[in-house]
Amino acid sequence: MAKDNSRDTGNSAVPKKKGRQSAVCANPLYPCAMTGAASALAGISDMGVIIHGSSGCYYYADMAVPDTLHSTFIVQDEVIFGSAERLTEIVESVSKLYNKIAVINTCVPSVMGEDIKEILADYDTICIDAPGFIGYFDEGWKLAVRELADSIPINNSNPNTNTNTDAPLTDLSKDSKGNIRVNIDGVCSMDPFHKGSLIEATRLLNLCGLKTAAVFCHDTYESITHPSPYSVSVNPDYNCADVMNRRLNADARNSTGSLLGLENVLRTFEELSDRLTETADAGIDIDISKIESECEETDEILTTEGDRYLRRHDPPRVAVYSTYAYTEFACDMIANYMDGEIVHAAARNNPPDSDLNGGENPYNIGGICTLHQIKEILSKKDFDLIIGSSFEHAAFPDSAFVGLTFPIRHRKMLYDRPVAGIQGALYLMDEISETLENGNKKSN
């Protein structure tokens, strides 16, 4: 078994970018790089994604990613004699169903040393070498996004390919009817809340009279290769739009704002309004008054609910485990509205390259933990609630629990719950307060 190089961070601060290390994925809490690459690409509806590996690799990715996947299902014959024939056979077959094909290499064929790009030189494919031993989910996600961006042909005659960020808005982000379009970023199909957050982000854009441009990564290939230079994100851990825009627009600026939490929603739409107004044709004005009004009303609702809880109970002590952006958002909600204490927090991934909050880490969110580490840490702490995945729920089955990250198996997830946006803040507070109330009733 590969050595587990994940850090025992406890409550230590997340290291700066230059100190990060890509750990071998020997930790069952979060999937490997191959699954990350599959999740990034399988959400593109007209792209066929082929897992080049054994049935075990395919079925694990298929369990985690809700979108359709295909596989070469290599066995010992291909391992011994080579997999080129099997790979081209599957690519030929799947190519009849999709406009674009992506092939993701797994551990065994990667160790075999076959050059899949050379094998598939005669086919229009995107090849991603993302075996599990290069790291966790995020490593594969980022690698796939870079390869996806590199696959986009640069055509100087294409009006969407522009190297001047001060060009008229009509050249960059208006549709044929003159509607201003904005990308929705950070949509990761493995996230149990991605559909609900996408619906909420679309609703917020529509409140301002804006239309949706590309959705990263839950769209068509044609759409994501023609993005707007302006974006909002439902989960900054999985942003793609800036990578695409840097490919298409040589001088593109980082333009993606987060929709996690009311403060971020307001800040994002204020900045978006300012940028669109500055860049747009004369007379264009983006009205965000409905967003401002709804955020104000929602803040009052959340404050009232927090006060109601605190009149009957002590401030909650909470442990939080999710991807970094979700972990920070949950910590913010508990601290700001319930005066709660974060007894331990750890992310499934490293912070995004943008370093949220200017590099600050107010809740001492640690890096990737194993389940053994989490059990050891929480066994020594007094807590009222765990926010995390079904792994933490299984480790502490008698504790109050809210699911916030993959996998969530302890309850049905039939309708599309949001985490991002205004409705996302309401949903999370509803889950936390209801679970704490029920937990206190049981303890009494």
Buried (B, 14 or more C-beta within 10 A) or exposed (E): EEEEBBBBBBBBBBBEEEEBEBBBBBBEBBBBBBBBBBBBBBBBBEBBBBBBBBBEBBBBBBEBBBBEBBBBBBEEEBBEEBBBEBBBEBBEEBBEEBBBBBBBBBBBBBEBEBEBEEBBEEBEBBBBBBBBBBBBBBBBBBBBBBBBBEBBEEEEEEEBBBEEBEBEBEEBBBEEEEEBBBBBBBBBBBBBBBBBBBBBBBEBBEBBEBBBBBBBBBBBBEBBBBBBBBBBBBBBBBBBBBBBBBBBBEEBEEBBBBBBBBBBBBBBBBBBBEBBEEBBEEEBEBEBEBBBEBBEEBBEBBEEBBEEBBEEBEBBBBBBBBBBBBBBBBBBBBBBBBBBBBBBBBBBBBBBEBEBEEEEBEBBBBBBBBBEBBBEBBEEEEBBBBBBBBBBBEBBEEBBBBBBBBBBBEEEEEEBBBBBBBBBBBBBBBBBBEBBBEBBEEEE
